Amino acid sequence: MQKTYIPKKNEISNEWVLVDAKDKYIGRLATKIASILLGKNKPNFTPGVETGDFVIVINAADIKATGNKMEDKMYYHHTGYPSGIKSVSLEQQLTRHPERVIRSAVWGMLPHNKFGRSLIRKLKVYAGPEHQHAAQNPKVLD
């Protein structure tokens, strides 16, 4: 009987990938980022093992959305007080906190457990073109 291959810690190499979000659509960008974080683009991909890369997203404020999503798509959070639900449209969220838009889209595509929480820490999102990870020599994703 053949055993399933599980990569060991020393066999996994985590690289850094730079993604430019300028004029890209939210959903298509988020699926690409989620697959890189999970490691699905690597030949040694194993579910439940962190084989993915770190992802740096720049120009998060310049993303696009199809249809009327800028006005219709809402982001909700609760303050914890009675009737404390707050809602913000995608357009308002992009002006105030553009990092949260991409982060929440990618989080929706990751597992919602301990594994997914460790993967989302590998995502670094910046509103503008500058980032502080030049020392990691990220390779640019086309």
ZICOR-V981852 format. One record per residue. N is the residue number from 1. RES is the residue in one small letter. PHI is phi in degrees with one decimal (none if undefined). Layout:
BEGIN
N|RES|PHI  N|RES|PHI
END
This chain:
BEGIN
1|m|none  2|q|-88.5  3|k|-88.7  4|t|-76.4  5|y|-78.4  6|i|-121.7  7|p|-67.0  8|k|-84.6  9|k|-56.9  10|n|-76.3  11|e|-89.7  12|i|-91.7  13|s|-115.4  14|n|-94.7  15|e|-102.4  16|w|-114.8  17|v|-121.4  18|l|-104.8  19|v|-118.8  20|d|-96.8  21|a|-90.0  22|k|-63.5  23|d|58.6  24|k|-108.2  25|y|-82.7  26|i|-57.6  27|g|-64.0  28|r|-65.8  29|l|-67.9  30|a|-65.3  31|t|-66.7  32|k|-64.4  33|i|-65.1  34|a|-62.7  35|s|-69.5  36|i|-69.3  37|l|-62.7  38|l|-73.6  39|g|91.3  40|k|-70.0  41|n|-87.8  42|k|-107.5  43|p|-69.8  44|n|-95.7  45|f|-60.9  46|t|-137.2  47|p|-61.6  48|g|87.4  49|v|-119.4  50|e|-77.6  51|t|-100.5  52|g|-79.0  53|d|-104.2  54|f|-78.9  55|v|-124.5  56|i|-110.6  57|v|-111.9  58|i|-114.0  59|n|58.3  60|a|-67.1  61|a|-75.7  62|d|-105.0  63|i|-80.3  64|k|-118.8  65|a|-138.6  66|t|-84.4  67|g|63.7  68|n|-99.7  69|k|-62.7  70|m|-59.5  71|e|-97.8  72|d|-87.5  73|k|-73.1  74|m|-117.8  75|y|-112.8  76|y|-112.1  77|h|-149.7  78|h|-115.3  79|t|-76.9  80|g|102.1  81|y|-95.1  82|p|-57.6  83|s|50.7  84|g|-100.2  85|i|-80.1  86|k|-118.1  87|s|-133.7  88|v|-135.3  89|s|-77.1  90|l|-61.0  91|e|-63.0  92|q|-67.9  93|q|-65.0  94|l|-68.2  95|t|-78.5  96|r|-84.5  97|h|-136.3  98|p|-65.6  99|e|-65.0  100|r|-66.8  101|v|-64.6  102|i|-69.1  103|r|-60.9  104|s|-72.7  105|a|-67.2  106|v|-71.1  107|w|-60.7  108|g|-65.8  109|m|-102.5  110|l|-103.6  111|p|-63.4  112|h|-93.9  113|n|-152.6  114|k|-61.0  115|f|-65.1  116|g|-65.6  117|r|-67.5  118|s|-73.4  119|l|-72.6  120|i|-67.3  121|r|-70.9  122|k|-84.8  123|l|-99.4  124|k|-118.7  125|v|-118.2  126|y|-129.6  127|a|-70.3  128|g|-104.1  129|p|-80.9  130|e|-91.6  131|h|-142.0  132|q|-105.7  133|h|-116.7  134|a|-66.4  135|a|-67.9  136|q|-83.9  137|n|49.4  138|p|-69.7  139|k|-88.5  140|v|-80.8  141|l|-93.2  142|d|-78.4
END
